[in-house]
């Protein structure tokens, strides 16, 4: 608990037990900050915040209020500083690691947590918020400051010395990371994504580059990505990884199998050969990024290799096997590049047909939809197009855009309901086929027009497989 006059200059010494920007989440004693979002002005919800027990309000407008109210010039700008002070962030001495990129952020960030140790390192990202002692869901890959600094405090109290977080482009765009500097950072790759939010690809790239600018220590660069020079220009001190022997971490060789990957890295003229549980070429690069970040922080390669065997990334290349004679895999891939990489890996598995279940999120980058659809058809044998968080959009319109550039209609079908689409894919799979359910990984929700419902691809797949197995037992 803090006093309001400890958080900013004011005569009010009212107690503050928490900081909230959503009036519905306000509890007794909370400070309610009226930030301005893309579509919502929180000043409109002051009455609800007071009704729910707010002890004080900070806003930008001249408002008569029944509880202490402080007017500031810009609530969005002041919010991170309020949270830093409330949670005593500057006294925690946490080392914050940032990971950005279009694809691979979750795998790279999770790998860093496992390489350092979940007892010492917390994780914030697409798969929620976690350390060894606890796990919880998060509304965003990069949460707003009221949650971000709260998590930092909770990690510190749990004994963590490090926190690794996914630093999304939207997180930078929305100012969620304006007040934060990173001990170390790195990026995976940059491809076309989130143009609906940023307005242009260049704006998207500029937001990604901010992680390099806000990293005070080493920044790790993918030497083979076309934007590596721009990241190098923005960073104070950079290291590189890639298949060029001149890279600081040289990916000398790798052999991909259906169950593991044999990797050979060279670092400081020493060659290291080991087995990684992460599958696919793209994950060789994700692991290289993660390991080089940890090496830059002073960890030794032998310890990192030992810890690498324990890496477990939920919802990424997650195989589901409950006795069926075909393969089922769930993955978060939702960009053209991510989809292509997954399907290239699948060919290593020597399967008969690759059947893909996929959609595209509503109110998101609509320009990538036909590219996604075409990428699936060019790299898979059959596709079932369905909805994926349609939000206010009609899922039929989204799917229409996804199939707009596909000429061969015999290579796909449309099943609007995602549960039925997953069931359909599993029902038509033959022995040694693979069903890939892409787009949501281990997420536990579907955002529809007027509500959010519980939904999990992994659970739906298991349910459909079990139903098929039960039918086959009855038949025989």
VOGU-3710 file (C-alpha; in Angstrom, 3 decimals, decimal comma):
1> xxxxxxxxxx> 0,000/0,000/0,000  1,129/3,541/-0,789  -0,134/7,061/-0,249  -1,248/8,949/-3,349  1,245/11,741/-2,593  4,042/9,142/-2,656  3,153/8,344/-6,268  2,883/11,880/-7,641  2,935/15,485/-6,514  -0,378/16,234/-4,779
11> xxxxxxxxxx> -1,723/17,299/-1,398  -3,839/14,120/-1,126  -2,414/11,502/1,246  -5,198/8,978/0,620  -4,258/5,286/0,765  -3,803/3,405/-2,525  -4,065/-0,387/-2,406  -3,774/-1,011/-6,156  -3,724/0,655/-9,580  -6,355/-0,124/-12,217
21> xxxxxxxxxx> -7,241/1,136/-15,704  -10,342/-1,036/-16,123  -13,239/0,253/-14,028  -14,823/-3,221/-13,888  -11,709/-4,557/-12,124  -11,525/-1,772/-9,530  -11,610/-2,916/-5,899  -11,876/-0,992/-2,660  -8,899/1,331/-2,192  -7,670/1,251/-5,809
31> xxxxxxxxxx> -6,375/4,221/-7,763  -8,238/4,466/-11,084  -6,195/5,971/-13,938  -8,217/7,336/-16,867  -5,965/6,389/-19,755  -7,076/6,852/-23,359  -7,083/3,726/-25,516  -7,583/3,254/-29,255  -11,360/3,002/-28,924  -12,034/3,757/-25,244
41> xxxxxxxxxx> -11,647/6,830/-23,045  -11,528/5,696/-19,407  -12,859/9,078/-18,240  -16,256/7,744/-19,303  -16,111/5,111/-16,561  -15,229/7,203/-13,510  -18,651/6,700/-11,923  -18,346/2,921/-12,240  -14,833/3,018/-10,729  -16,112/5,013/-7,744
51> xxxxxxxxxx> -19,052/2,643/-7,318  -16,630/-0,301/-7,223  -14,570/1,283/-4,443  -11,881/3,484/-6,011  -10,181/5,688/-3,407  -8,879/8,263/-5,906  -8,817/9,112/-9,609  -6,162/10,453/-11,984  -7,352/11,973/-15,253  -6,693/14,608/-17,906
61> xxxxxxxxxx> -9,988/16,498/-17,857  -11,553/19,104/-15,575  -13,976/16,934/-13,641  -15,817/17,424/-10,352  -15,455/14,234/-8,389  -16,779/12,875/-5,087  -13,370/11,380/-4,229  -9,840/12,833/-4,586  -9,137/13,618/-8,244  -5,782/14,709/-9,696
71> xxxxxxxxxx> -5,533/16,225/-13,156  -2,369/15,506/-15,180  -1,321/16,371/-18,719  -1,119/12,814/-20,055  -2,398/9,756/-18,149  -0,880/7,259/-20,594  2,546/8,822/-20,115  2,389/8,924/-16,303  0,975/5,397/-15,808  4,292/3,432/-15,991
81> xxxxxxxxxx> 5,923/5,786/-13,458  2,998/5,368/-11,058  3,324/1,597/-11,302  7,107/1,633/-10,861  6,714/3,586/-7,632  3,762/1,597/-6,323  5,543/-1,759/-6,734  9,000/-0,397/-5,732  10,417/-1,653/-9,021  13,650/0,340/-8,858
91> xxxxxxxxxx> 14,588/-1,426/-5,611  13,931/-4,952/-6,877  17,170/-5,242/-8,884  15,559/-7,598/-11,408  17,365/-8,238/-14,690  14,791/-7,847/-17,492  15,373/-9,689/-20,783  13,341/-8,729/-23,881  12,651/-10,839/-26,970  10,984/-9,460/-30,077
101> xxxxxxxxxx> 10,346/-10,626/-33,643  7,476/-11,733/-35,862  7,856/-15,469/-35,291  9,520/-17,401/-32,490  9,160/-14,947/-29,581  7,363/-17,422/-27,340  9,743/-20,317/-28,017  12,827/-18,126/-27,600  11,596/-16,456/-24,409  10,455/-19,759/-22,891
111> xxxxxxxxxx> 13,787/-21,332/-23,815  15,609/-18,535/-21,974  13,529/-19,205/-18,868  14,429/-22,895/-18,939  18,097/-22,221/-19,754  18,440/-19,903/-16,744  16,111/-21,965/-14,559  12,441/-21,442/-13,730  13,397/-20,944/-10,082  15,536/-17,935/-11,051
121> xxxxxxxxxx> 13,706/-16,583/-14,102  10,093/-15,541/-14,619  8,339/-15,513/-18,002  5,782/-13,056/-19,436  4,294/-13,668/-22,867  1,762/-15,400/-25,089  1,676/-18,479/-22,850  0,847/-16,411/-19,765  2,972/-15,489/-16,764  4,999/-18,097/-14,906
131> xxxxxxxxxx> 7,922/-19,087/-12,726  8,650/-22,273/-10,809  6,245/-21,341/-7,983  3,182/-20,227/-9,966  1,506/-19,820/-13,359  -1,308/-17,501/-14,394  -2,999/-16,247/-17,559  -2,262/-12,816/-19,022  -4,603/-10,742/-21,232  -1,755/-9,696/-23,564
141> xxxxxxxxxx> 1,644/-11,007/-24,633  2,998/-7,684/-23,383  0,707/-6,580/-20,508  -0,114/-2,982/-19,614  2,015/-1,341/-16,867  -0,501/-2,019/-14,080  -0,004/-5,757/-14,609  3,582/-5,678/-15,835  5,031/-4,097/-12,697  2,742/-6,191/-10,515
151> xxxxxxxxxx> 4,213/-9,313/-12,127  7,746/-7,987/-11,624  7,041/-7,623/-7,921  5,527/-11,098/-7,703  8,542/-12,627/-9,460  10,886/-10,876/-7,052  8,880/-12,099/-4,057  9,072/-15,647/-5,526  12,879/-15,461/-5,529  13,496/-14,682/-9,218
161> xxxxxxxxxx> 16,570/-12,709/-10,283  15,631/-12,520/-13,978  12,454/-11,960/-16,004  12,234/-12,748/-19,708  9,370/-11,180/-21,612  7,981/-11,056/-25,128  8,300/-7,427/-26,226  5,597/-7,126/-28,879  5,380/-4,338/-31,438  1,940/-3,416/-30,095
171> xxxxxxxxxx> 3,390/-3,253/-26,586  5,780/-0,546/-27,782  3,092/1,168/-29,864  0,720/1,408/-26,888  3,452/2,801/-24,623  3,416/-0,223/-22,293  7,223/-0,407/-22,317  8,110/3,289/-22,464  9,538/3,372/-18,941  11,438/0,095/-19,155
181> xxxxxxxxxx> 15,063/-0,698/-19,994  16,318/-4,211/-20,665  19,465/-5,835/-19,289  19,697/-7,948/-22,460  17,564/-8,440/-25,540  17,329/-10,077/-28,915  15,177/-10,575/-31,983  14,234/-13,589/-34,080  13,090/-12,270/-37,468  10,919/-9,617/-39,101
191> xxxxxxxxxx> 8,228/-10,466/-41,639  4,898/-8,916/-42,648  2,499/-8,726/-39,658  0,160/-6,400/-37,704  -0,080/-3,821/-40,488  -3,684/-3,106/-39,469  -2,401/-1,858/-36,108  0,715/-0,004/-37,256  -0,563/1,442/-40,539  2,532/0,394/-42,488
201> xxxxxxxxxx> 5,267/-2,227/-42,447  7,870/0,458/-41,753  5,987/1,575/-38,627  5,875/-2,055/-37,506  9,642/-2,408/-37,973  10,303/0,830/-36,071  8,366/-0,478/-33,075  10,438/-3,676/-33,112  13,649/-1,632/-33,277  12,784/0,078/-30,016
211> xxxxxxxxxx> 13,813/-3,012/-28,064  17,373/-2,584/-29,341  17,301/1,111/-28,345  16,042/0,276/-24,841  18,545/-2,523/-24,171  21,446/-1,369/-21,994  23,471/-4,573/-22,312  24,110/-6,933/-25,219  21,508/-7,126/-27,994  21,379/-10,380/-29,973
221> xxxxxxxxxx> 20,860/-10,181/-33,737  19,800/-12,744/-36,332  22,545/-12,192/-38,904  20,480/-13,817/-41,664  17,439/-11,604/-41,242  17,274/-8,720/-43,738  16,858/-6,150/-40,940  19,969/-7,141/-38,960  21,868/-3,962/-39,898  19,057/-1,731/-38,620
231> xxxxxxxxxx> 18,984/-3,535/-35,281  22,759/-3,281/-35,056  22,583/0,491/-35,643  20,067/0,897/-32,804  21,899/-1,265/-30,269  24,742/-0,142/-28,021  26,523/-3,482/-28,188  25,396/-6,368/-30,373  26,216/-10,038/-30,901  25,069/-12,156/-33,838
241> xxxxxxxxxx> 23,931/-15,718/-34,505  23,512/-17,589/-37,778  25,115/-19,995/-40,240  27,945/-17,617/-41,109  31,183/-18,714/-39,362  31,826/-15,042/-38,549  28,777/-14,949/-36,241  29,408/-14,818/-32,486  27,352/-17,988/-32,181  27,888/-20,004/-35,348
251> xxxxxxxxxx> 25,253/-22,593/-36,249  27,677/-25,071/-37,804  25,317/-27,961/-38,361  21,968/-29,473/-37,392  20,134/-32,697/-38,160  16,367/-32,708/-37,736  14,570/-35,915/-36,752  10,917/-36,516/-35,851  11,722/-36,582/-32,118  14,718/-34,301/-31,572
261> xxxxxxxxxx> 17,329/-32,152/-33,306  21,081/-32,764/-33,306  22,769/-29,355/-33,061  26,360/-28,216/-33,487  27,121/-24,672/-32,300  30,485/-22,910/-32,262  31,080/-20,224/-29,629  34,415/-18,537/-28,890  36,208/-21,079/-31,104  34,818/-24,030/-29,122
271> xxxxxxxxxx> 32,518/-26,554/-30,818  29,500/-27,868/-28,896  27,405/-30,796/-30,107  24,196/-31,689/-28,280  20,606/-32,854/-28,659  17,741/-30,343/-28,513  14,117/-31,307/-27,805  13,003/-28,411/-30,034  12,065/-29,543/-33,535  12,600/-27,871/-36,907
281> xxxxxxxxxx> 15,150/-25,532/-38,482  13,365/-22,437/-37,165  13,789/-23,739/-33,623  17,533/-24,186/-34,161  17,592/-20,426/-34,718  15,289/-19,717/-31,774  17,542/-21,791/-29,515  20,664/-20,046/-30,852  19,135/-16,662/-30,017  18,148/-17,838/-26,530
291> xxxxxxxxxx> 21,542/-19,359/-25,763  23,482/-16,326/-26,993  21,355/-14,032/-24,811  22,162/-16,222/-21,811  25,850/-16,391/-22,717  25,925/-12,581/-22,904  24,619/-12,513/-19,326  27,531/-14,644/-18,116  26,070/-18,160/-18,115  28,412/-20,930/-19,284
301> xxxxxxxxxx> 27,679/-23,094/-22,318  27,902/-26,419/-20,474  25,152/-25,399/-18,036  22,988/-24,076/-20,873  23,325/-27,314/-22,850  22,355/-29,341/-19,783  19,304/-27,148/-19,158  18,327/-27,150/-22,848  17,157/-30,752/-22,557  14,345/-29,638/-20,221
311> xxxxxxxxxx> 12,833/-26,985/-22,503  9,074/-27,429/-22,846  7,090/-24,889/-24,879  3,337/-25,427/-24,514  1,329/-25,130/-27,728  4,393/-25,133/-29,995  4,789/-28,222/-32,184  2,790/-30,056/-29,538  2,188/-33,662/-30,569  -0,999/-35,335/-29,361
321> xxxxxxxxxx> -0,978/-39,112/-29,198  -3,636/-41,097/-27,367  -3,386/-44,235/-29,475  -4,458/-43,086/-32,951  -2,638/-44,310/-36,085  -2,028/-40,828/-37,438  -0,215/-37,802/-36,075  -1,871/-34,696/-34,616  0,064/-31,526/-33,925  -1,028/-28,179/-32,443
331> xxxxxxxxxx> 0,965/-25,013/-33,063  0,589/-21,263/-32,682  1,813/-20,496/-36,232  -0,356/-17,679/-37,592  1,853/-15,824/-40,068  2,701/-16,872/-43,641  6,346/-17,390/-42,681  5,454/-19,356/-39,539  3,017/-21,560/-41,450  5,562/-22,296/-44,195
341> xxxxxxxxxx> 8,233/-23,168/-41,621  5,920/-25,616/-39,834  4,922/-27,347/-43,061  8,544/-27,612/-44,196  9,339/-29,353/-40,916  6,400/-31,736/-41,328  8,008/-33,180/-44,460  10,855/-34,445/-42,250  8,309/-36,635/-40,458  7,720/-38,679/-43,654
351> xxxxxxxxxx> 3,936/-38,567/-43,369  1,473/-39,343/-46,148  -0,814/-36,312/-46,157  -0,624/-33,049/-44,225  -4,128/-31,864/-43,327  -4,255/-28,324/-41,932  -6,969/-26,681/-39,830  -6,546/-22,919/-39,895  -8,291/-19,544/-39,640  -7,284/-15,902/-39,325
361> xxxxxxxxxx> -8,070/-13,566/-36,457  -10,773/-10,930/-36,868  -9,955/-7,208/-36,548  -6,347/-8,008/-37,391  -4,154/-7,718/-40,483  -6,546/-8,565/-43,333  -3,856/-8,173/-46,030  -2,062/-11,327/-44,883  -5,179/-13,519/-45,168  -4,892/-14,468/-48,866
371> xxxxxxxxxx> -1,134/-14,999/-48,401  -1,834/-17,353/-45,492  -4,395/-19,310/-47,495  -2,107/-19,648/-50,491  0,848/-20,646/-48,288  -1,188/-23,458/-46,723  -2,373/-24,834/-50,077  1,108/-24,661/-51,614  2,732/-26,534/-48,718  0,021/-28,909/-47,435
381> xxxxxxxxxx> -2,101/-31,601/-49,063  -5,493/-30,469/-47,780  -6,872/-27,598/-45,717  -9,959/-26,965/-43,636  -10,577/-23,235/-43,202  -12,418/-22,211/-40,054  -12,799/-19,301/-37,662  -10,145/-18,042/-35,250  -11,154/-15,252/-32,855  -13,449/-13,561/-35,413
391> xxxxxxxxxx> -14,412/-10,795/-32,971  -16,798/-8,359/-34,688  -16,083/-9,689/-38,192  -18,187/-12,306/-39,946  -15,977/-15,441/-40,064  -17,355/-16,200/-43,534  -15,886/-12,947/-44,808  -12,516/-13,716/-43,228  -12,401/-17,174/-44,790  -13,499/-15,758/-48,143
401> xxxxxxxxxx> -10,415/-13,527/-48,078  -8,188/-16,464/-47,103  -9,272/-18,566/-50,097  -9,515/-15,673/-52,571  -6,289/-16,584/-54,400  -6,687/-20,377/-54,316  -7,570/-21,774/-57,740  -7,945/-25,474/-56,916  -11,088/-25,774/-54,787  -10,596/-29,526/-54,418
411> xxxxxxxxxx> -7,693/-28,900/-52,010  -9,785/-27,374/-49,260  -13,160/-27,145/-47,563  -14,778/-24,654/-45,226  -16,127/-25,591/-41,780  -17,029/-22,397/-39,919  -17,219/-23,850/-36,397  -13,665/-24,528/-35,154  -14,654/-27,490/-33,007  -16,338/-29,158/-35,988
421> xxxxxxxxxx> -13,377/-28,294/-38,225  -10,978/-30,067/-35,860  -13,323/-33,054/-35,677  -13,610/-33,155/-39,473  -9,828/-33,140/-39,953  -9,366/-35,976/-37,472  -12,196/-37,998/-38,985  -10,724/-37,863/-42,510  -7,133/-38,599/-41,465  -5,747/-41,926/-42,650
431> xxxxxxxxxx> -2,917/-43,973/-41,190  0,368/-42,023/-41,186  -1,299/-38,725/-42,101  -0,709/-35,665/-39,936  -3,360/-33,194/-38,806  -1,961/-29,759/-38,027  -4,182/-27,419/-36,017  -2,643/-23,990/-36,423  -3,130/-20,474/-35,100  -3,912/-20,670/-31,379
441> xxxxxxxxxx> -1,524/-23,128/-29,761  -2,527/-23,666/-26,139  -4,746/-20,566/-25,864  -7,893/-21,148/-23,830  -10,399/-18,799/-25,466  -12,249/-17,821/-28,633  -13,208/-14,167/-29,079  -16,585/-14,022/-30,810  -18,714/-11,034/-31,784  -20,432/-10,480/-28,445
451> xxxxxxxxxx> -18,533/-12,693/-25,994  -15,406/-14,656/-25,203  -15,853/-18,393/-24,739  -13,542/-21,081/-23,353  -11,856/-23,026/-26,139  -8,629/-24,994/-26,372  -7,338/-26,648/-29,553  -5,443/-29,341/-27,654  -8,495/-30,367/-25,630  -10,716/-30,332/-28,732
461> xxxxxxxxxx> -8,246/-32,503/-30,626  -8,028/-35,055/-27,803  -11,812/-35,166/-27,566  -12,222/-35,776/-31,320  -9,489/-38,425/-31,391  -11,078/-40,279/-28,474  -14,493/-40,175/-30,146  -12,995/-41,673/-33,312  -11,161/-44,374/-31,350  -14,402/-45,251/-29,533
471> xxxxxx> -16,257/-45,582/-32,855  -13,528/-47,805/-34,287  -13,716/-50,115/-31,258  -17,472/-50,495/-31,742  -17,083/-51,225/-35,434  -14,533/-53,945/-34,783
//
